[in-house]
Amino acid sequence: MSAAPGKQTASSVTMDALWSNNPIFRQILGICSTLAVTNLVLNTVVMCVALTLVTALSSLTVSLLRAATPRSIRMMVETLIMAFYVIIVDLALAAYWPEMRRNLGPFVGLIITNCILMGRAEAFAISNPPVLSFVDGFMSGVGYSFILLAIAVVREATGMGSILGHPLPFFGGPYWDKWIIMVMPPGAFFTLAVFIWVFRALSAEKEAKRP
């Protein structure tokens, strides 16, 4: 999505990031996280919060510096900005929640490789005002998080019979044979494919009803 300066509002940016141009089920970006962390809901929550903060703050900073950034080194500057925020998040986890930092392993640091960050910087922040860029980055992270959390709930419930470590009445009971494949990489791909199919079907139905 390319946005022209001055033609976007916070509400239109929000709806675009959450639905019309959702980074996962519309653009299929950042899906490596579905393999890495969505077998547990708590890990997914932390990863989603981290990515949302990094995306929002990176977009804000890129927008603030857009007039002072030479075109020839623009992407290098954007990458440095993103790396700075990723390092801050990584250090904060290591200092205040070392157990979670160990659980996530290298995947916090690998946020810098997530296509959503550079995508929002290049498609929106580089040509829009700071506040709107922050909203775009934040809501893109929320749209991303919504899908990943839904996947994590399905995977942990069906694969482990629990949510946030608490046994579920049905999935955690004797009548449910836990689907171990759901906490393995194939389970992530399968669940993601189902979610994309459902959301795109809903979008097509909504488009068909328009006059």
Phi, psi and omega per residue, in radians:
M1 nan 2.159 3.030
S2 -1.819 2.277 -3.083
A3 -1.968 2.325 3.080
A4 -1.513 2.382 -3.116
P5 -1.022 2.401 3.047
G6 1.448 -0.026 -3.096
K7 -1.936 0.147 3.139
Q8 -2.040 2.636 3.019
T9 -2.134 2.894 -3.135
A10 -1.044 -0.682 -3.119
S11 -1.205 -0.708 3.133
S12 -1.196 -0.663 3.092
V13 -1.120 -0.724 3.138
T14 -1.083 -0.860 -3.130
M15 -1.132 -0.626 3.136
D16 -1.144 -0.769 -3.107
A17 -1.243 -0.651 -3.089
L18 -1.362 -0.568 -3.012
W19 -2.314 -1.123 -2.968
S20 -1.055 -0.605 -3.098
N21 -2.290 0.649 -3.108
N22 -0.922 2.299 -3.026
P23 -1.100 -0.417 -3.121
I24 -1.679 -1.090 -2.983
F25 -1.449 -0.146 3.019
R26 -1.763 -0.832 -3.051
Q27 -1.777 -0.213 -3.114
I28 0.961 0.869 3.103
L29 -1.887 2.641 3.024
G30 1.207 0.407 -3.048
I31 -1.363 -0.154 3.074
C32 -1.022 -0.544 3.131
S33 -1.117 -0.449 3.122
T34 -1.140 -0.544 3.092
L35 -1.394 -0.594 -2.952
A36 -1.385 -0.783 -2.903
V37 -2.264 -0.164 -2.975
T38 -1.451 0.188 3.021
N39 -1.368 -0.276 3.077
L40 -2.289 2.336 -3.080
V41 -1.126 -0.744 -3.084
L42 -1.097 -0.773 3.088
N43 -1.045 -0.682 -3.133
T44 -1.155 -0.721 3.121
V45 -1.031 -0.821 -3.119
V46 -1.116 -0.788 3.128
M47 -1.090 -0.712 -3.135
C48 -1.154 -0.738 3.099
V49 -1.073 -0.772 -3.136
A50 -1.077 -0.823 -3.105
L51 -1.170 -0.668 3.138
T52 -1.105 -0.778 3.115
L53 -1.106 -0.786 -3.117
V54 -1.123 -0.751 -3.135
T55 -1.124 -0.796 -3.121
A56 -1.123 -0.831 -3.106
L57 -1.225 -0.608 3.087
S58 -1.137 -0.775 3.121
S59 -1.090 -0.724 3.108
L60 -1.060 -0.824 -3.089
T61 -1.188 -0.726 3.100
V62 -1.050 -0.715 3.128
S63 -1.161 -0.726 3.134
L64 -1.087 -0.600 -3.069
L65 -1.729 0.088 -2.994
R66 -1.078 -0.642 -3.112
A67 -1.296 -0.420 -3.092
A68 -1.715 -0.031 -3.090
T69 -1.658 2.048 3.090
P70 -1.079 2.444 -3.094
R71 -1.037 -0.591 -3.056
S72 -1.167 -0.427 -3.131
I73 -2.115 0.320 -3.031
R74 -1.010 -0.841 -3.070
M75 -1.216 -0.557 3.071
M76 -1.151 -0.737 3.106
V77 -1.104 -0.760 3.125
E78 -1.066 -0.733 3.129
T79 -1.107 -0.720 3.099
L80 -1.110 -0.704 3.110
I81 -1.065 -0.824 -3.131
M82 -1.121 -0.735 3.129
A83 -1.082 -0.648 3.123
F84 -1.039 -0.848 -3.111
Y85 -1.207 -0.629 3.091
V86 -1.096 -0.745 3.123
I87 -1.100 -0.717 3.109
I88 -1.049 -0.796 3.124
V89 -1.111 -0.769 -3.129
D90 -1.078 -0.780 3.123
L91 -1.155 -0.653 3.126
A92 -1.117 -0.741 3.096
L93 -1.129 -0.752 -3.136
A94 -1.090 -0.595 -3.095
A95 -1.426 -0.719 -2.988
Y96 -1.884 -0.290 3.133
W97 -2.550 1.122 -3.042
P98 -1.069 -0.552 3.126
E99 -1.107 -0.770 3.102
M100 -1.157 -0.648 3.103
R101 -1.052 -0.688 3.094
R102 -1.209 -0.662 3.134
N103 -1.103 -0.717 -3.111
L104 -1.381 -0.367 3.101
G105 1.025 -2.332 -3.061
P106 -1.397 -0.063 -2.971
F107 -1.256 -0.385 3.036
V108 -1.167 -0.838 3.104
G109 -1.068 -0.528 -3.117
L110 -1.362 0.007 3.028
I111 -0.986 -0.563 -3.127
I112 -1.032 -0.450 -3.134
T113 -1.529 -0.065 -3.116
N114 -1.197 2.202 -3.068
C115 -1.091 -0.393 -3.097
I116 -1.082 -0.693 -3.088
L117 -1.060 -0.974 -3.130
M118 -1.183 -0.589 3.129
G119 -1.061 -0.794 -3.126
R120 -1.259 -0.598 3.118
A121 -1.118 -0.799 -3.079
E122 -1.368 -0.627 -3.067
A123 -1.459 -0.423 -3.019
F124 -2.328 -1.000 -2.968
A125 -1.081 -0.588 -3.065
I126 -1.222 -0.250 -3.088
S127 -2.280 0.274 -3.122
N128 -2.348 2.785 -3.101
P129 -1.154 2.780 -3.015
P130 -1.016 -0.830 -3.077
V131 -1.096 -0.777 3.133
L132 -1.148 -0.623 3.100
S133 -1.161 -0.680 3.077
F134 -1.083 -0.786 3.120
V135 -1.063 -0.768 3.140
D136 -1.075 -0.817 3.129
G137 -1.114 -0.751 -3.134
F138 -1.121 -0.835 -3.089
M139 -1.239 -0.520 3.029
S140 -1.115 -0.698 3.065
G141 -1.133 -0.669 3.110
V142 -1.169 -0.731 3.100
G143 -1.083 -0.706 3.061
Y144 -1.099 -0.783 -3.077
S145 -1.145 -0.669 -3.125
F146 -0.990 -0.814 -3.119
I147 -1.200 -0.799 -3.100
L148 -1.119 -0.667 3.123
L149 -1.182 -0.662 3.090
A150 -1.099 -0.733 3.100
I151 -1.107 -0.755 -3.112
A152 -1.104 -0.695 3.129
V153 -1.078 -0.800 3.138
V154 -1.111 -0.783 -3.077
R155 -1.175 -0.795 -3.125
E156 -1.201 -0.673 -3.125
A157 -1.135 -0.845 -3.076
T158 -1.394 -0.530 -3.088
G159 -1.565 -0.515 -3.092
M160 -2.138 -0.187 3.128
G161 1.261 0.437 -3.095
S162 -2.581 2.914 2.986
I163 -2.333 2.171 -3.078
L164 0.955 0.572 3.115
G165 1.472 -0.084 -3.129
H166 -1.680 2.199 -3.125
P167 -1.057 2.469 3.101
L168 -1.612 2.622 -3.086
P169 -0.999 -0.746 -3.088
F170 -1.678 -0.986 -3.072
F171 -1.137 -0.453 3.129
G172 -1.674 0.081 -3.103
G173 -1.658 -3.100 -3.077
P174 -1.274 -0.216 -3.081
Y175 -1.552 -0.076 -3.102
W176 -2.020 2.111 3.059
D177 -1.540 1.947 -3.020
K178 -1.005 2.341 3.132
W179 -1.539 1.623 -3.081
I180 -1.057 -0.535 -3.127
I181 -1.064 -0.410 -3.091
M182 -1.255 -0.363 3.084
V183 -1.730 0.163 3.062
M184 -1.853 2.850 -3.114
P185 -0.874 -0.725 3.110
P186 -1.035 -0.600 3.107
G187 -1.123 -0.618 3.107
A188 -1.148 -0.803 -3.141
F189 -1.115 -0.734 -3.120
F190 -1.107 -0.823 -3.127
T191 -1.124 -0.740 3.107
L192 -1.052 -0.757 3.141
A193 -1.071 -0.721 3.125
V194 -1.122 -0.762 3.140
F195 -1.112 -0.760 3.115
I196 -1.075 -0.747 3.120
W197 -1.057 -0.816 -3.116
V198 -1.114 -0.836 -3.085
F199 -1.169 -0.664 3.112
R200 -1.241 -0.573 3.059
A201 -1.132 -0.732 3.099
L202 -1.117 -0.684 3.127
S203 -1.139 -0.748 3.132
A204 -1.115 -0.678 3.108
E205 -1.151 -0.693 3.127
K206 -1.150 -0.718 3.118
E207 -1.136 -0.655 -3.111
A208 -1.169 -0.493 -3.112
K209 -1.430 -0.217 3.135
R210 -1.236 2.458 3.139
P211 -1.190 nan nan
